[in-house]
Amino acid sequence: MATSGTTAFNPSIDEIIEEAYERTNVRGTRTGYQLRSARRSLNILLSEWGNRGVNLWKVKLASIPLVEGQAEYNYTADTTNFPTDISDILEIYVRNNTTATAPVDTALDKISRSTYSALPNKLAKGTPSQYYIQRQAYVRNAAGTVTASPNLFLYTTPSSSFSGASYLVNFYYMGKLEDVGAYTNTSDTVFRFYPALVSGLAYYLSMKYSPEQTPNLKLIYEDEMLRAMAADGEQTSTYITPQTFYGDGV
């Protein structure tokens, strides 16, 4: 029996919308408003995914040169290296790259706003060891577009001996999912999330066009989403250590 020999299935936005409408039993030719409504709902759905945790295919690494005495790092301070698509910052470390073949990385500890606020001298210099994230700061890029981008505060600030091109603050961050855009585009998702994407859009559309189906479509969506997120999770080794008892069982 012959098979296609391809694994390139990647539905367009128009196909995703069509499949979702069919699941809500809204059939026939779509009006212009129905298409715009579905595209808007799809963008809202993708925004909601940002609240569900880490989507590993959107995790990226950014590298920012350290500047002596500078506590705050953001897009305004460094339009070349600081990303504008940050949904959340995950882990941060500083790198001493003076020996390119043997860089030295040091992880930073995350502190809260209240802890950072209580620091008596936020401009003290040294080797950074802690960081605070102000998540929803708004910046304007070179094109004049205003977008939400976090501010990163380091403590201590880099000293003269720990700054310059060979000293970096590196961080892994979860990038925002791209907007839907044109109907001929494909979605900014990976194949394992296609079922959840269609199910989620069907659920959203049912609230507008077929509310009697909303409870069932919501269950299907949540089930598809749980499976996709489980498959997208990091698969790390698990070690089981037997417990040792001494004397009276303590």
N, C-alpha and C positions, 0 to 999 in steps of 0.2 A: 504494500500500500504506500503510495507516494505522499509525502508531506511537503509543506511549503518551503522548508529549509531556511526560513527567516524568523527573526525574533525582534522585529522592528515596530511592532504595534504601538502607536502613540497617537491616540485620538485627538482631533482638533477640538477647539473650544466649541465649535458648532456641533460636532458629534456628541460631545459631553452634554450639551444643553438638550439636544434631541433625545438622547437616552434618558435623561432625567425627566423630561416632560412625559415621555411614554410611561414611566413608572408611576406618574401621578394621574394617568388616564386622560391627560390633556392631549388630544390628538388633532390631526389636521394641520393646515398651514399656520405657521406662527406669525402673529402680527409683529410689526416693528417694536411695539411696546413690550410684548412678551419676551422678545429677544433681549431688549435692553434690561428688562427686569431680571431675567435669568443671569445676564452677565454681571449685573450689580450684586445679585445674591451670591454669585460665585466668588466675587472679590471679598465680600463680607465673610464667606465661609473660609477662605484662605487666611483672612485676618484672624479668625477664631482659632485656626490651627496653631497660630503663634502662642496661644495660651495653654497649649496641651503638652508642652515639654519639648525636648530636643528632637528635631528631625535631622538625622545624621547626614543626609545628603546636602544639607545647607550649612554644615559646620565649616568654617573657613579660618585661616590663620592670618593675622595682621602683624606687621612689624613696624614699630615707630622708633626712630632715633631718640635717645634721651638727651634732654637739654639741661645744662647746668642750672640749678635753682628753680626749675619749672615744675610746679606741682600739678597743674591742670593740663590734660591732653584731650583734644577733641578735633573735629573737622576744621573749625575756624583757625585753630593754632597750627594745623598741618593738613592743608588741603591736598597734598600729594599722597600721603601714606595712610591717613585715617579714613576708614571706610564710612560710607553713608547708608549702608543697607543693614545696620546692626539691629537685630531684634533683642538679643541679650548677649552679654559677655559671660563666658563659661569659666575659663581658667586663664590666669595671667602669670607670666614669669619674666624675669629680666635676664638678659644674655650678655655676658662678657665675651665679645667676639674678637678680641685683640689677637688671638691665635686662631686663625680661620679653621685649621684642621682639628682643633680641640676646644670648641666653644664651651663655656661654663654657664649652665642655666641654674637659676635660683628661683624657686616658686615663691609667690607672694601670698600673704594671708589677707583675706577679705575682711573688712571691718564695716560696721554700720555707720549711718549718718551721725548718730549721736556720739559714737566713739571718735569719729573723725572731728566732729565739732568740738569735742573736749580737748583735743590736742593743743597745747599751749603755743607752740611755734610750728605752724604748718609749713614754713619755708626752711626749716632746719635741713642742712645738707648732709649727705652720707650715701650709703647704698640703700636703695628703696627696699622695704621689707613688707609693706602693707599697702592696700589700695581700697578706695571707696568709689562706688559707681553711682553717679546721678543719672538715672536711667532715661528720663524724659526731658532732655534739653533740646531746644529747637534751634536749628542753624540754617543759614541761607548759603547755598552753594554758588558757584561762579555764574550759573545761568539765572540766578535770582529765585530759584525754587526753595521754599522753606520745607524742611523735613525734620523729623524727630531723630536725634542722634545723641547717644549718651556722652556725658563728661566723665573722664577717668582722672581721679586724683591719686597721686602717689605720695607716700610718706615712708622715709624721708625723701626730700627732693634730691635729684642726682648731684653729686659733688663734682668738682672739676676733674677728679681722677676716675669718675664713673659716668662720663657723658661724652657725646660726640658720635661720629658715624659707626664706631666699633662697639657701641653700647646701646642695646635695644630693649624696649619693653615689647614683648610678644604676647599676644592673647588670641585664644580660640573664641570665636563668637558664632552665634547662630544667625545666619543671614535671613533677611525678610524674604518671603515668597513674592515673586514678581506679580504685578497686576496682570489680569487676563488679557487686556488689549483687544486686538482684532479677532474676529470670529475664526479666521483662518490660522491663528496661532495655535501652538500646543501649550499645555499647562506646564508650569515650573514645578513639576512633581516627578517622582520616579514610578516605575511600573507597579510596584507593590501597593501604591496608594491610589491607583486608578479606581478600584471598586469603591473605596471610601469617598473619593471625590464625587463620583456619580451619585452614590447613595446620599451623601450629604446635601448635594444640590437638589435632589428629588425631595428630601425632607424639607428643605427651606422653601421650595416652590409649593409644596403641599399646603403650607400654612397660608398661602395666598389663594390657591386655586382649588384644593380638595382637602379641607381641614379634617374630614372624616378619616383620611388615610394617614394623617400626621403621626399618631402614636405608633403605628406599625412601621412606618418609614423611619421614624426616629430610632426604634429598636434595631432595625437593619443597619442604619448608619453607625450607631455606636458599636455594634458587633464588628462591622467591617473595619472601623477605626482601631479598635483594640487589637485585632489581628495584624493590621498593618504596622502599628507602633511596636508590637512585640517582635515582628520580623525585622524592624528597622533598628532595634536596640543593639547595644554592644554585647557581643557574646564573649565573655571573659571566662577564664578558668576558675573552677570552684574547688576549694580545698577543704576537706573535712578532717578535723583534728580530734582524736578521741579524748574524752575527759578522764583525767587521772584522779583517783580518790586515795586519800591517805588516812590511816588510822580508823577513826570512827565514821568515815564516809564523807568527811569535810573536804 
